[in-house]
Amino acid sequence: MLIHPWDATTDETEWREWLGRHDFGQLAVNGLPGEPPWVQPAHFRYEAEPGPYGRVLTHLARPNPLWRALEADAQVLLSVVDDYVYVPGHWTAPEGEPTEHGTPTSYYAAVQLRCVARVVDDPAEKAELLNRQVAHFQPDGGTARVAPGEAPFGRLLPGIRGLVLDVTEVRAKFKYAGNKPAGVQRRVAARLAERAGPGDLAARAHQLRRLPEDG
């Protein structure tokens, strides 16, 4: 992923807070010799500790075909992309130039986590992992806790395997026209507010948030 200086995260807080609100991504696992990489969509829970970059908790069905590849190479990449929109070219034209000279573009936020994966098969540890995931997605409760050998979910534990992904490197990108003049950025932000389609208001908030204070 190419990251220009104007697209780079302002600090660790920016990507950590964004990742705390975006918990669905694609797990990329190196394929075995002669195979392409495996890419698995998955919900996950990100935890800021332990280690400098934290860890990710998730689980997959035991019949998933990627397990052999994962056990052969524990180096994986979790890619999370959201808050994306298409920006028409006539919105981005430089001041004083014809609108048709503007360049169409995409806005998006992306965080890529390089990780070392550890497979969890121990029933008690697997149950704890699942309970932590559910607590993230359902903080108000409403689902019974998982416990080995106990109803209603204990009998289902053998059908899944847990994954703990220890994060070793983070690449974060917030592509919201940070290289454009403030006037052009504010014009695009106004158009996003008017269009108000899927992702528009989130993209607009990123763009305005990242404008320099004197912009």
C-alpha positions as CSV (number, residue, x, y, z in Angstrom):
1,M,0.0,0.0,0.0
2,L,1.5,3.3,-1.1
3,I,1.3,6.0,1.6
4,H,2.1,9.6,0.6
5,P,3.2,11.9,3.4
6,W,-0.1,13.8,3.2
7,D,-2.1,10.5,3.6
8,A,0.0,9.2,6.5
9,T,-1.6,8.8,9.9
10,T,-1.1,11.9,12.2
11,D,-0.2,9.7,15.1
12,E,-0.9,6.3,16.6
13,T,-4.1,7.5,18.3
14,E,-5.7,8.2,14.9
15,W,-5.4,4.7,13.6
16,R,-6.0,3.0,17.0
17,E,-9.3,4.9,17.5
18,W,-10.4,4.2,13.9
19,L,-9.6,0.5,14.3
20,G,-11.6,0.5,17.6
21,R,-14.7,1.4,15.5
22,H,-14.0,-0.8,12.5
23,D,-14.0,-4.5,13.3
24,F,-14.5,-6.3,10.0
25,G,-11.6,-7.0,7.7
26,Q,-9.9,-9.4,5.4
27,L,-7.3,-11.8,6.7
28,A,-4.6,-12.6,4.1
29,V,-2.6,-15.9,4.5
30,N,0.3,-16.9,2.3
31,G,-0.7,-19.8,0.1
32,L,1.2,-23.1,0.0
33,P,3.7,-23.5,-2.9
34,G,1.8,-23.2,-6.2
35,E,-1.3,-21.7,-4.5
36,P,-2.5,-18.1,-4.4
37,P,-2.9,-16.4,-1.0
38,W,-6.0,-17.1,1.0
39,V,-8.2,-14.1,1.9
40,Q,-10.8,-14.6,4.6
41,P,-13.4,-12.0,5.6
42,A,-13.9,-11.9,9.3
43,H,-15.2,-9.9,12.3
44,F,-12.5,-9.4,14.9
45,R,-11.8,-7.7,18.2
46,Y,-8.7,-5.5,18.4
47,E,-7.0,-5.1,21.7
48,A,-4.4,-2.4,22.3
49,E,-2.3,-4.7,24.5
50,P,-0.1,-6.6,24.9
51,G,3.0,-5.5,23.0
52,P,3.6,-2.2,21.2
53,Y,0.8,-2.7,18.7
54,G,-1.7,-5.0,20.5
55,R,-3.4,-8.1,19.2
56,V,-6.4,-9.2,17.3
57,L,-8.9,-12.0,18.4
58,T,-11.0,-13.9,15.9
59,H,-12.2,-17.4,15.0
60,L,-13.0,-19.5,12.0
61,A,-14.8,-22.7,11.3
62,R,-12.7,-25.8,11.6
63,P,-13.4,-27.0,8.0
64,N,-12.0,-23.7,6.6
65,P,-9.4,-24.7,4.0
66,L,-6.9,-22.0,4.9
67,W,-5.7,-23.8,8.1
68,R,-3.0,-25.8,6.3
69,A,-1.5,-22.7,4.8
70,L,-1.7,-20.8,8.1
71,E,0.1,-23.6,10.0
72,A,2.8,-23.6,7.3
73,D,3.4,-19.8,7.7
74,A,2.1,-17.9,10.7
75,Q,3.0,-14.5,9.1
76,V,-0.4,-12.9,8.1
77,L,-1.9,-9.6,7.1
78,L,-5.2,-8.2,8.3
79,S,-6.5,-5.5,6.0
80,V,-9.3,-3.1,7.1
81,V,-10.8,-0.6,4.7
82,D,-13.8,1.7,5.2
83,D,-15.1,5.3,5.0
84,Y,-14.6,5.1,1.3
85,V,-16.3,7.2,-1.4
86,Y,-15.9,8.1,-5.1
87,V,-15.2,11.8,-5.7
88,P,-16.2,13.1,-9.1
89,G,-13.6,15.0,-11.1
90,H,-15.7,18.2,-11.4
91,W,-15.6,18.5,-7.6
92,T,-11.9,18.7,-7.4
93,A,-10.9,21.2,-10.1
94,P,-8.3,23.8,-9.0
95,E,-9.6,27.3,-8.4
96,G,-10.0,29.2,-11.6
97,E,-9.9,26.2,-13.9
98,P,-12.8,24.5,-15.8
99,T,-14.6,22.0,-13.7
100,E,-14.0,19.3,-16.3
101,H,-10.3,19.6,-15.6
102,G,-10.7,18.1,-12.1
103,T,-9.4,14.6,-11.4
104,P,-11.8,11.9,-10.3
105,T,-10.4,10.1,-7.2
106,S,-11.2,7.9,-4.2
107,Y,-11.2,8.7,-0.6
108,Y,-10.7,6.0,2.0
109,A,-9.2,5.0,5.3
110,A,-7.1,1.8,5.5
111,V,-5.2,0.0,8.3
112,Q,-3.1,-3.0,7.6
113,L,-1.8,-5.1,10.5
114,R,1.1,-7.4,9.9
115,C,0.7,-10.2,12.5
116,V,2.0,-13.5,13.8
117,A,-0.9,-15.9,14.1
118,R,-1.4,-18.4,16.9
119,V,-4.1,-21.1,16.5
120,V,-6.2,-21.7,19.7
121,D,-7.6,-25.2,20.1
122,D,-7.6,-25.5,23.9
123,P,-11.4,-25.5,24.9
124,A,-11.0,-23.1,27.9
125,E,-8.9,-20.6,26.0
126,K,-11.1,-20.8,23.0
127,A,-14.2,-20.1,25.1
128,E,-12.5,-17.1,26.7
129,L,-11.6,-15.8,23.2
130,L,-15.2,-16.1,22.0
131,N,-16.5,-14.4,25.1
132,R,-14.2,-11.5,24.6
133,Q,-15.3,-11.2,21.0
134,V,-19.0,-11.2,22.0
135,A,-18.4,-8.7,24.7
136,H,-17.0,-6.3,22.1
137,F,-19.9,-6.7,19.7
138,Q,-22.6,-7.0,22.4
139,P,-21.5,-4.9,25.4
140,D,-25.1,-5.0,26.7
141,G,-25.1,-8.8,26.8
142,G,-28.0,-10.9,25.6
143,T,-26.0,-14.0,24.7
144,A,-25.0,-16.8,27.1
145,R,-21.4,-17.2,27.9
146,V,-19.4,-19.9,26.3
147,A,-18.1,-22.6,28.6
148,P,-16.6,-26.0,27.7
149,G,-19.0,-28.8,28.2
150,E,-21.9,-26.5,29.2
151,A,-25.1,-25.6,27.3
152,P,-25.9,-24.0,25.0
153,F,-22.5,-23.5,23.2
154,G,-20.1,-25.9,24.7
155,R,-21.0,-28.6,22.2
156,L,-20.2,-26.2,19.4
157,L,-16.6,-25.5,20.5
158,P,-15.0,-28.4,18.5
159,G,-16.4,-27.0,15.3
160,I,-14.3,-23.8,15.4
161,R,-10.7,-22.8,16.0
162,G,-9.6,-19.6,17.6
163,L,-6.9,-17.2,16.3
164,V,-4.8,-14.8,18.3
165,L,-2.9,-12.4,16.0
166,D,0.0,-10.6,17.6
167,V,0.5,-7.3,15.7
168,T,4.1,-6.7,14.7
169,E,3.7,-3.8,12.2
170,V,1.0,-1.3,11.4
171,R,0.5,0.6,8.1
172,A,-2.2,3.2,8.2
173,K,-3.5,5.5,5.4
174,F,-6.2,8.2,5.5
175,K,-6.6,9.3,1.8
176,Y,-8.6,12.5,2.0
177,A,-6.9,14.9,-0.5
178,G,-4.5,16.2,2.1
179,N,-2.3,17.4,-0.8
180,K,-5.0,19.7,-2.2
181,P,-5.5,23.4,-1.2
182,A,-7.8,23.9,1.7
183,G,-10.4,25.7,-0.5
184,V,-10.7,22.7,-2.8
185,Q,-11.0,20.3,0.2
186,R,-13.7,22.4,1.7
187,R,-15.5,22.5,-1.6
188,V,-15.4,18.7,-1.8
189,A,-16.6,18.4,1.8
190,A,-19.6,20.6,1.0
191,R,-20.4,18.4,-2.0
192,L,-20.2,15.3,0.2
193,A,-22.6,16.8,2.7
194,E,-25.0,17.5,-0.2
195,R,-24.8,14.1,-1.7
196,A,-25.0,12.3,1.7
197,G,-24.7,8.9,0.2
198,P,-23.1,5.8,1.8
199,G,-19.8,6.8,3.4
200,D,-20.0,10.4,2.4
201,L,-20.5,11.9,5.9
202,A,-17.8,9.7,7.4
203,A,-15.3,10.7,4.6
204,R,-16.3,14.4,5.0
205,A,-15.6,14.2,8.8
206,H,-12.1,12.7,8.1
207,Q,-11.3,15.4,5.5
208,L,-12.4,18.3,7.8
209,R,-10.7,16.8,10.8
210,R,-7.4,16.5,9.0
211,L,-7.4,20.0,7.6
212,P,-4.6,22.2,9.0
213,E,-5.8,24.6,11.7
214,D,-5.0,27.5,9.6
215,G,-6.8,25.9,6.6
